[in-house]
Amino acid sequence: MPASSVRQFTDPDDYSSSFRDFQYELNVTVGGGFAAEHVRVDLHELRLQHYSSNLPWVAHTAIPDGRAVFALRAEPGPSLLRAGKEIVTTSIERLARGQTIYTRSSGAVSWGTISLSLDALAAIGITMAGREFTTPEDVTTETPESGTMERLRRLYATAGRLATTAPDILAHPEAARSLEHDLARALAACLEPETNEEDASAKRRHAAIMRRFQALVAASCDRPVYTTDLCAAIGVSDRTLEICCREHLGMSPQKYLRLRRIQRVRRALALADPRSGTVTGIATAHGFWELGRFAGVYRSLYGESPSQTLAADPAKFSESA
């Protein structure tokens, strides 16, 4: 089940022992009152961890064989080096499983990891890039386009913020799945450069893909459906489905599915009893975890806030639907 936690530490050993997915032995290099925070977010397949501390340190890290671990710099700050190489906000690291490395900071730093099982990593690669993603034998650094990396960092930061301010949203299975889907797509985009290669029979193939796409979406009824599931069922990569939907719908599959989910939220809000139903409960049940963004899009589409729809007379909605 999805879960999250936020813990504060004043002892470096306790802080080190809280790390998961790898062994971490941290030694503070200057005197002073040590303060650190560890934020953990467990979705379904993905695990996110965020680490921040106030003093310089050096740490020995052992990466186990069981999971693929990716590291990123959460925000700019003092020097942070792994294996003698600076970790920057514009890149993501693939940590090599089964290896040991040293990391050191020169001051107050903030960084984090995203991890998943090796099978899940391979499946994401096949679904979203058309090939298996694997872990390297040595630590490698990927520097994707700035917008691609920024999207991953934004989603990563949002997960940490929800763990701190709204853990109940992260605990909702459908909201967690929606966030995980977005994170997996962003991670895949950072690991695989974008291409638009099509074969000679692309038009016919795209039309067939869209027929299958529509059939699966229609069969989902009121259940949230995500591009990961659609790609697996259709047998195409995330990138191919993106090309097809932009060609046939004029928008990405994510936007199209989001519009359908918002429409279903509107109906659910209008039919709910305002004495017992809540906007948060209904929105998260349909996979929306960025509630402020959801409310803004909702108002732009329907000219009223979600709470106004919830309080409206259901008969009025039925007449206008």
DAFEN-V133166 format. One record per residue. RES is the residue in one letter. PHI is phi in whole degrees, 0 to 359 (NA if undefined). PSI is psi in whole degrees, 0 to 359 (none if undefined). NEAR is the number of other ideal C-beta (glycine too) atoms within 10 Angstrom. Layout:
BEGIN
res=RES phi=PHI psi=PSI near=NEAR
res=RES phi=PHI psi=PSI near=NEAR
END
This chain:
BEGIN
res=M phi=NA psi=145 near=8
res=P phi=299 psi=145 near=20
res=A phi=201 psi=164 near=13
res=S phi=209 psi=162 near=22
res=S phi=205 psi=154 near=12
res=V phi=228 psi=123 near=15
res=R phi=230 psi=142 near=12
res=Q phi=250 psi=149 near=9
res=F phi=224 psi=148 near=17
res=T phi=239 psi=356 near=10
res=D phi=245 psi=123 near=10
res=P phi=301 psi=325 near=18
res=D phi=292 psi=318 near=11
res=D phi=297 psi=320 near=13
res=Y phi=300 psi=312 near=23
res=S phi=299 psi=319 near=19
res=S phi=289 psi=346 near=13
res=S phi=280 psi=345 near=17
res=F phi=293 psi=145 near=18
res=R phi=238 psi=166 near=15
res=D phi=75 psi=351 near=18
res=F phi=196 psi=159 near=19
res=Q phi=272 psi=137 near=14
res=Y phi=225 psi=123 near=17
res=E phi=239 psi=106 near=15
res=L phi=253 psi=137 near=23
res=N phi=233 psi=120 near=12
res=V phi=289 psi=138 near=18
res=T phi=257 psi=355 near=12
res=V phi=224 psi=161 near=10
res=G phi=281 psi=166 near=7
res=G phi=133 psi=170 near=9
res=G phi=284 psi=116 near=7
res=F phi=281 psi=136 near=18
res=A phi=218 psi=132 near=14
res=A phi=213 psi=161 near=23
res=E phi=224 psi=141 near=18
res=H phi=233 psi=116 near=21
res=V phi=253 psi=129 near=21
res=R phi=238 psi=134 near=19
res=V phi=229 psi=116 near=27
res=D phi=255 psi=117 near=19
res=L phi=266 psi=234 near=24
res=H phi=260 psi=303 near=15
res=E phi=256 psi=325 near=17
res=L phi=272 psi=142 near=22
res=R phi=241 psi=131 near=18
res=L phi=244 psi=139 near=22
res=Q phi=225 psi=141 near=22
res=H phi=233 psi=131 near=23
res=Y phi=236 psi=135 near=21
res=S phi=217 psi=143 near=18
res=S phi=210 psi=160 near=22
res=N phi=258 psi=347 near=15
res=L phi=241 psi=155 near=18
res=P phi=297 psi=149 near=17
res=W phi=204 psi=166 near=22
res=V phi=230 psi=139 near=14
res=A phi=223 psi=144 near=18
res=H phi=256 psi=128 near=14
res=T phi=239 psi=133 near=20
res=A phi=245 psi=121 near=12
res=I phi=266 psi=120 near=21
res=P phi=284 psi=174 near=12
res=D phi=275 psi=342 near=9
res=G phi=285 psi=336 near=12
res=R phi=223 psi=156 near=20
res=A phi=270 psi=129 near=24
res=V phi=238 psi=129 near=23
res=F phi=241 psi=138 near=20
res=A phi=242 psi=145 near=24
res=L phi=215 psi=155 near=22
res=R phi=275 psi=120 near=20
res=A phi=290 psi=324 near=18
res=E phi=202 psi=157 near=12
res=P phi=296 psi=160 near=10
res=G phi=171 psi=201 near=16
res=P phi=301 psi=166 near=10
res=S phi=302 psi=136 near=12
res=L phi=224 psi=114 near=20
res=L phi=239 psi=139 near=14
res=R phi=236 psi=128 near=19
res=A phi=53 psi=36 near=16
res=G phi=80 psi=4 near=9
res=K phi=245 psi=134 near=12
res=E phi=296 psi=134 near=11
res=I phi=265 psi=124 near=20
res=V phi=239 psi=164 near=14
res=T phi=286 psi=345 near=16
res=T phi=269 psi=1 near=14
res=S phi=229 psi=163 near=17
res=I phi=233 psi=140 near=25
res=E phi=257 psi=139 near=22
res=R phi=262 psi=112 near=21
res=L phi=279 psi=137 near=24
res=A phi=278 psi=124 near=17
res=R phi=288 psi=145 near=17
res=G phi=81 psi=7 near=11
res=Q phi=246 psi=164 near=16
res=T phi=242 psi=141 near=12
res=I phi=217 psi=163 near=18
res=Y phi=248 psi=140 near=13
res=T phi=233 psi=143 near=20
res=R phi=216 psi=149 near=17
res=S phi=239 psi=156 near=23
res=S phi=253 psi=5 near=14
res=G phi=179 psi=206 near=14
res=A phi=288 psi=118 near=14
res=V phi=231 psi=160 near=24
res=S phi=221 psi=123 near=17
res=W phi=209 psi=177 near=22
res=G phi=196 psi=177 near=23
res=T phi=225 psi=154 near=21
res=I phi=235 psi=128 near=24
res=S phi=226 psi=157 near=22
res=L phi=201 psi=164 near=25
res=S phi=293 psi=159 near=14
res=L phi=296 psi=324 near=16
res=D phi=294 psi=319 near=11
res=A phi=295 psi=321 near=17
res=L phi=298 psi=315 near=24
res=A phi=297 psi=319 near=17
res=A phi=294 psi=320 near=18
res=I phi=298 psi=318 near=24
res=G phi=298 psi=315 near=19
res=I phi=294 psi=315 near=17
res=T phi=292 psi=318 near=22
res=M phi=256 psi=343 near=25
res=A phi=230 psi=355 near=19
res=G phi=81 psi=10 near=16
res=R phi=206 psi=158 near=11
res=E phi=287 psi=137 near=13
res=F phi=270 psi=139 near=21
res=T phi=232 psi=168 near=12
res=T phi=265 psi=147 near=19
res=P phi=278 psi=167 near=13
res=E phi=278 psi=338 near=10
res=D phi=230 psi=159 near=10
res=V phi=299 psi=127 near=16
res=T phi=235 psi=156 near=12
res=T phi=240 psi=128 near=15
res=E phi=254 psi=134 near=15
res=T phi=239 psi=88 near=12
res=P phi=285 psi=178 near=20
res=E phi=302 psi=149 near=13
res=S phi=303 psi=318 near=10
res=G phi=294 psi=325 near=8
res=T phi=293 psi=314 near=21
res=M phi=292 psi=322 near=21
res=E phi=296 psi=323 near=14
res=R phi=296 psi=317 near=19
res=L phi=297 psi=316 near=22
res=R phi=296 psi=323 near=20
res=R phi=294 psi=315 near=12
res=L phi=294 psi=320 near=20
res=Y phi=299 psi=315 near=22
res=A phi=295 psi=323 near=14
res=T phi=297 psi=319 near=16
res=A phi=300 psi=317 near=25
res=G phi=295 psi=322 near=22
res=R phi=293 psi=320 near=12
res=L phi=295 psi=323 near=23
res=A phi=299 psi=328 near=21
res=T phi=275 psi=320 near=12
res=T phi=254 psi=335 near=9
res=A phi=213 psi=62 near=16
res=P phi=299 psi=336 near=15
res=D phi=294 psi=330 near=12
res=I phi=292 psi=315 near=21
res=L phi=296 psi=331 near=20
res=A phi=285 psi=345 near=16
res=H phi=284 psi=122 near=20
res=P phi=305 psi=320 near=14
res=E phi=285 psi=321 near=19
res=A phi=296 psi=319 near=27
res=A phi=296 psi=321 near=26
res=R phi=293 psi=321 near=20
res=S phi=296 psi=315 near=22
res=L phi=297 psi=318 near=27
res=E phi=298 psi=320 near=23
res=H phi=300 psi=314 near=21
res=D phi=296 psi=319 near=21
res=L phi=295 psi=318 near=23
res=A phi=297 psi=319 near=26
res=R phi=296 psi=317 near=22
res=A phi=295 psi=320 near=21
res=L phi=296 psi=315 near=26
res=A phi=299 psi=320 near=22
res=A phi=296 psi=327 near=21
res=C phi=287 psi=335 near=22
res=L phi=265 psi=345 near=19
res=E phi=227 psi=116 near=21
res=P phi=298 psi=144 near=11
res=E phi=286 psi=134 near=11
res=T phi=226 psi=160 near=10
res=N phi=232 psi=37 near=8
res=E phi=288 psi=134 near=9
res=E phi=226 psi=147 near=13
res=D phi=272 psi=179 near=6
res=A phi=295 psi=332 near=7
res=S phi=263 psi=27 near=9
res=A phi=301 psi=316 near=15
res=K phi=300 psi=312 near=10
res=R phi=295 psi=319 near=9
res=R phi=295 psi=320 near=15
res=H phi=295 psi=321 near=20
res=A phi=296 psi=319 near=13
res=A phi=294 psi=320 near=13
res=I phi=298 psi=317 near=23
res=M phi=291 psi=328 near=17
res=R phi=294 psi=317 near=12
res=R phi=293 psi=320 near=16
res=F phi=303 psi=310 near=24
res=Q phi=296 psi=320 near=11
res=A phi=297 psi=318 near=11
res=L phi=290 psi=319 near=14
res=V phi=296 psi=316 near=15
res=A phi=296 psi=325 near=9
res=A phi=284 psi=348 near=10
res=S phi=286 psi=346 near=14
res=C phi=54 psi=236 near=8
res=D phi=264 psi=5 near=10
res=R phi=281 psi=138 near=12
res=P phi=299 psi=139 near=20
res=V phi=233 psi=143 near=19
res=Y phi=237 psi=157 near=22
res=T phi=297 psi=328 near=24
res=T phi=303 psi=313 near=19
res=D phi=294 psi=318 near=16
res=L phi=295 psi=317 near=22
res=C phi=299 psi=317 near=23
res=A phi=295 psi=318 near=13
res=A phi=290 psi=322 near=14
res=I phi=281 psi=330 near=20
res=G phi=88 psi=35 near=11
res=V phi=230 psi=165 near=21
res=S phi=279 psi=162 near=19
res=D phi=302 psi=320 near=24
res=R phi=293 psi=321 near=19
res=T phi=295 psi=316 near=21
res=L phi=296 psi=323 near=23
res=E phi=301 psi=313 near=20
res=I phi=298 psi=316 near=19
res=C phi=297 psi=315 near=22
res=C phi=291 psi=322 near=23
res=R phi=294 psi=327 near=14
res=E phi=288 psi=319 near=15
res=H phi=263 psi=329 near=16
res=L phi=252 psi=343 near=14
res=G phi=76 psi=17 near=9
res=M phi=203 psi=167 near=13
res=S phi=288 psi=157 near=15
res=P phi=298 psi=328 near=21
res=Q phi=297 psi=317 near=17
res=K phi=293 psi=319 near=13
res=Y phi=297 psi=313 near=18
res=L phi=294 psi=326 near=21
res=R phi=294 psi=319 near=19
res=L phi=298 psi=320 near=14
res=R phi=295 psi=320 near=15
res=R phi=293 psi=320 near=22
res=I phi=298 psi=320 near=18
res=Q phi=298 psi=321 near=14
res=R phi=288 psi=326 near=18
res=V phi=297 psi=317 near=22
res=R phi=301 psi=315 near=20
res=R phi=296 psi=318 near=16
res=A phi=295 psi=320 near=18
res=L phi=297 psi=316 near=25
res=A phi=293 psi=329 near=19
res=L phi=267 psi=352 near=14
res=A phi=281 psi=156 near=18
res=D phi=278 psi=115 near=8
res=P phi=297 psi=346 near=13
res=R phi=282 psi=337 near=5
res=S phi=237 psi=332 near=7
res=G phi=276 psi=152 near=14
res=T phi=229 psi=152 near=14
res=V phi=298 psi=316 near=22
res=T phi=300 psi=313 near=17
res=G phi=297 psi=317 near=13
res=I phi=288 psi=319 near=21
res=A phi=295 psi=314 near=26
res=T phi=293 psi=328 near=25
res=A phi=296 psi=338 near=17
res=H phi=259 psi=14 near=21
res=G phi=90 psi=12 near=25
res=F phi=265 psi=121 near=28
res=W phi=245 psi=340 near=23
res=E phi=266 psi=85 near=18
res=L phi=292 psi=325 near=18
res=G phi=295 psi=316 near=7
res=R phi=295 psi=318 near=11
res=F phi=303 psi=314 near=22
res=A phi=297 psi=322 near=16
res=G phi=294 psi=316 near=12
res=V phi=295 psi=319 near=15
res=Y phi=301 psi=312 near=24
res=R phi=296 psi=321 near=13
res=S phi=293 psi=331 near=8
res=L phi=278 psi=319 near=12
res=Y phi=245 psi=357 near=15
res=G phi=72 psi=15 near=8
res=E phi=208 psi=162 near=13
res=S phi=280 psi=159 near=14
res=P phi=303 psi=323 near=23
res=S phi=293 psi=329 near=14
res=Q phi=292 psi=321 near=14
res=T phi=296 psi=319 near=22
res=L phi=299 psi=324 near=19
res=A phi=274 psi=353 near=13
res=A phi=286 psi=163 near=15
res=D phi=287 psi=121 near=9
res=P phi=305 psi=327 near=13
res=A phi=297 psi=322 near=9
res=K phi=297 psi=319 near=10
res=F phi=297 psi=316 near=15
res=S phi=299 psi=324 near=11
res=E phi=290 psi=327 near=8
res=S phi=267 psi=348 near=8
res=A phi=287 psi=none near=9
END
